[in-house]
C-alpha cells in the first residue's frame, strides 16, 4: 500500500519508528516527528527529544527590565543601573538602548555616558544658565566670573555743593569678604576718576545705591565708613549719561549729574564654560531678548581664557555694536532626540522619526527645515558632537530619508548600518562622511515594537518582521518561522548563546519563549517566561524578566524543569482506519526525573499509557486499549532531565476508511 511501511508479519501488522524530533509546527499538516505543542523542550540532544536545561537566578534585583553585555553584564533594575552587579547610577524607568564607544557605555533615551573603567557618569545634555547678563560679540559669548545682576542709574542735582564717593581700582571676593585695592575719595563729576572704578554700595530699602556724601562749597567730604556688606554686592561705574555741572567761585558746583553703574553679586559665581563644554560640541542658546540671537546647533570653535565661547563669524548680531549685553541666557549642549541608536566604526548612529526637523546642507552651509525622517551619526569617537560639519573625516553625518513609515530599528551589520522600517531597509556604508553611500531594499524589516528582536548569529541577522521571523544575509531576508504559523508576533526580544536564537514575544496576547537552532533549522518552544531583554556574556545568555535576571540555560541549575511534547498526529500515510497495538520507546532518565506517555484516538481524551521513574537508559512498551481510528496522537510529559531517543508504534490497517 502506497505510503505504508512494509508489513512485519503476514497478518498485516505494520511498525513505524520515529527517531528524529523535528521541532515545532503549528500549521495544519505537521509531519511525523514534529511537535504541535510543547513546553520547555530543547534541541540540545537533537535528533532526540530533551527538556531544556534549568535556569539560574543571578544577583538580587527587584525589578530588572533591561540588560546589555559588554565584557560584563549591564542590568537596569527599576531606576538603577548595575554593571557586573555594582550600582553605578540612577536612570529613567522604561526601555533602554545601549551602545559602546571605546570604554564608554551610552544609555538611551537617558542620554548618559558611563566609562566602564572609571565608572564616571557623564550627562550628555547639560546646560549653563548665566547668572545675570552675558556679553555678546558677533562671534562669542562671555560670562563674567562674578555675575552682573543689573545696570542701575544714579542722579545728583547740585546747588553750590559737591558730591564725593569712595572708589577702588578693583574689588574681588576672597575668603567670603570683599577685597579692595586702590582706595580714593573723588568728586562724583570727575569722569576720569570715576568711570571704570568700583564702589561698595549702601542699602536703601531693598535697593543698592552709591555711598556718597554731599558738602556745601568746593571742599570734598568723606563718605561714611562702609558697613560690612553681607550680600557681597559691589558696583562699577559704567558711563556718565548726563553732566551739566558747572563750577564758579561765586556759586560752587551747580547742575545735574547722572551716571550708570553695574551691580555685581559677589556671593554668586558663574561657572566657566570649560566645566561643561568643549570645542567641537554644539550648543543651543536661548533667553536672548533679540530673538534672532536665540540659536540652535552652534558648534563651539574654542573656549578662550577670558571665558568666551567662540563660534563662527557673524553668528550673532546687534546692529553695529561691537559688543552688547543680553540675558540672562541659557546655553545647552545640543544632543539630538533619537528613537534608536547603535555603534558602528567608533561613532554613535541614530535615527529620528520626527516628521519635522532640521538638516545641514553642505552646499549652502545652512540648516534647512525638513519634513522627513533622519539618519545621523556622531563625530568620530565623540558621542557628544552631532553637528560638526567642517569638511573633515571626523565630522558628524546626517541624511534625510523620505520613504513611508517610521524607523523600527537600527543595527550595525557587517560593514554597514541598517536603518530598518517595517517594509524597507536603508543600508549605509563607507569609511567617513564624504564617501558614505545609502541604498534601499524594499523587503520586510523589523516590525514595529520589535527592535530588541534583532540579533546577529554567524553573520545572519535574525529579527521579527510584520509576517514572522526573518534571517537577513545582506541582500534579502528569508522567512525562518514558516512552521510557527501566520499569527503575528509582537513586543519581541531576541538573544543568543552563540548558535541558538532565543525569541521572547507575544502571540495572541500570550508571551512565550521560542528557541531556533540555527544549525538544525528547527524551532523549540520553552515556556511563558516574561523575558523583556537578553544579553550574552562569555557564551552565557542572560534574560531580565521584570522580577529576576537569569542564566537562560545552565547545566548546573537546581531547577526541576516541567516539560511536555505533543507529537504530530500520525495517519501512517493512508486514509484507512487503523487498529493500534502498542507503543515502544527508548528513554534515559536522570535521577529524580519522571516521564509519562499518553495516547489518544480521534476525538478522544488522552489516556495515560505509562509512567516511568527508573533512573538510566531503558526501553518501555505501552499496550494500547482497543481502538479503531484514522490518526493516533501521542504526548509525553514529565519533570527533570530526560532524553527520548526513539518511539515505535505497531498497528493493523483495516479494509475500509469508515
Buried (B, 14 or more C-beta within 10 A) or exposed (E): EEEBEEBEEEEBBBBBEBEBBBBBBBEEEBEBBBBBBBBBBBBBBBBBBBBBBBBBBBBEBEBBBBBBBBEBBBBBBEEBBBBBEEEBBEBEEEBBBBBBBEEBBBBBBBBBBBBBEEEEBBBBEBEBBBBBBBBBBBBBBBBBEBBBBEBBEBEBEBEBBBBBBBBBEEBBBEEEEBEBEEEEBBBBBBBEBBBEBBBBBBBEEEEBBBBBBBBEEBEBBEBEEBEEBEEBBBBBBBBBEEBEBEBEEEEBBBBEBBBBBBBBBBBBBBBBBEEBBBBBBBBBBBBBEEEEBBBBBBBBBEBEEEBBBBBEEEBBEBEEEEEBBBBBBBBBBBBBEBBBBBBBBBBBBBBBBBEEBBBBEEEEEEBEEBEBBBBBBBBBBBBBBBBBBEEEEBBBBBBEBEBEEBBBBBBBBBEBBBBBBBBBBBBBBBEBBEEBEBEEBEBBBBBBBBBBBBBBBEEBBBBBBBBBBBBBEBEEBEEBBBBBBEEBBBBBBBBBBEBBBBBBBBBEEEBBBBBBBBEBEBBBBBBEBBBBBBBBBEEBBBBBBEEBBBBBBBEEBEBEBBBBBBBBBBBBBBEBBBBBBBBBBBBBBEEEBBBBBBBBBBEEEBBEBBEBEEEEEEEBEBEBEEBBBBBBBBBBBBBBBBBBBBBBBBBBBBEEEE
